[in-house]
Amino acid sequence: MTSSLPQHERPEGAAKPRKIRDGVFWIGAVHWERRLFDALIPLPDGTSYNAYLVRGSEKTALIDAVDPDLADVLMGQLDRVDTVDYLVSQHAEQDHSGAIPQVLARYPSAKVVANPKAKGMLMDLLAVPEEAFITVEDGETLSLGDKTLEFVYTPWVHWPETMSVYLREDKVLFSCDLFGSHIASTDLFATDEVRVYEAAKRYYAEIMMPFRSVVEKDLAKLAPYDIALIAPSHGPVYPRPSFIVDAYNEWVSGPPKNVVVLPYISMHGSTKLLVDRLTASLVEKGVTVELFDLAVVDIGKLAMALVDAGTIVIGTPTVLVGPHPNVAYAALLANLLRPKVRFLSVIGSYGWRTKAVQTLADLTANLKVEVLDPVFARGLPAAADYDALDQLATRIAALHKENGFA
């Protein structure tokens, strides 16, 4: 796909702008090598930092700037752009805004368009001078001549200052982090929907799920807009918006599924015996089980599984009377992500004494769940322990059926 932007000298191998609509271009950067985000989130497929250039008949706007690690990629593409009148900042986090100082250095007359909260954060995070800003309110518009940008506040997806931008004439929604996916790809559009679905679900689970109630309101707020394309800040552009909007509605508002997510770790085999027995008993009763050995797990896969889970069962041995540290980390993660799970239990083993159940209950206090009776074996499981696991499986299967989990 080629661009109609003016051509200037550029470094050999630099990225080229890619046309989305007449006068609308992707000029972001693909980070093929990145494998960890915020020193926390695994990126098995890399990521992209999407910036967009909108050229109207009178003014030109740049929507977002890229992560500072790849600022040179953005600046190389801007070699083809004589003037930027407005730099729209949808989100102050550095992967969206890190290159703003370089852009302003090249276009000193450009104004940073942001909402009041973003203005303050950009001044603090990037030392952008106050006189560089134009602030906009929810629903306000900015004319570029024959193109009009409408600013739509979408706070807490996933920072308090986040907003989206709707390009009225072309029916393009620049959705910021909402609907994003971490994928490094040469595909401008989401043509491989199977691959994009998995990446977008991982992204939702890790970043958006803690704000599920807010996302639900934002989906309702955006529903009246006539949207032909969704252009997020990470991942490919959606030429079929219903694909990702329908997925979000299911993840956010759909009921939990007939699924038990079972993160566990086993030090000397006893906890694994319990896990295997409970898994077999649940499967026998028609319940799907997703197992995660926390010694080797991709924590993003666990987050994805939590999106649909009806029940979480945590499996842990006892370490110094508490849960294994890896298990405590997984419990804390679930507590932070706040999935729509309804039931929780703990199984495990101990040698002489355990407070693992109480500790894990404290670590998952944010979850709105019914806590089911735990099953703990002293040393190797005995017949009574296996019977208790079968009873737990029966209880879980019955609760899933009563609540309509399919």
Secondary structure as UniProt FT lines:
FT   TURN            12..13
FT   STRAND          18..21
FT   TURN            22..23
FT   STRAND          24..26
FT   STRAND          29..31
FT   TURN            32..33
FT   STRAND          36..37
FT   TURN            38..40
FT   STRAND          41..42
FT   TURN            44..45
FT   STRAND          47..49
FT   STRAND          52..55
FT   STRAND          60..63
FT   HELIX           68..70
FT   HELIX           71..78
FT   TURN            79..80
FT   STRAND          86..88
FT   HELIX           94..97
FT   TURN            98..99
FT   HELIX           100..106
FT   TURN            108..109
FT   STRAND          111..114
FT   HELIX           116..126
FT   HELIX           130..132
FT   STRAND          133..135
FT   TURN            138..139
FT   STRAND          141..143
FT   STRAND          148..153
FT   TURN            155..156
FT   TURN            160..161
FT   STRAND          163..167
FT   TURN            168..171
FT   STRAND          172..176
FT   TURN            177..179
FT   HELIX           193..203
FT   HELIX           204..208
FT   HELIX           209..211
FT   HELIX           212..222
FT   TURN            223..224
FT   STRAND          229..232
FT   STRAND          237..238
FT   HELIX           241..253
FT   STRAND          259..264
FT   HELIX           270..284
FT   TURN            285..286
FT   STRAND          288..293
FT   TURN            294..296
FT   HELIX           299..306
FT   TURN            307..308
FT   STRAND          311..319
FT   TURN            320..321
FT   STRAND          322..323
FT   HELIX           325..337
FT   STRAND          343..350
FT   HELIX           356..363
FT   TURN            364..366
FT   STRAND          370..371
FT   STRAND          375..378
FT   HELIX           383..402
FT   TURN            403..404
//
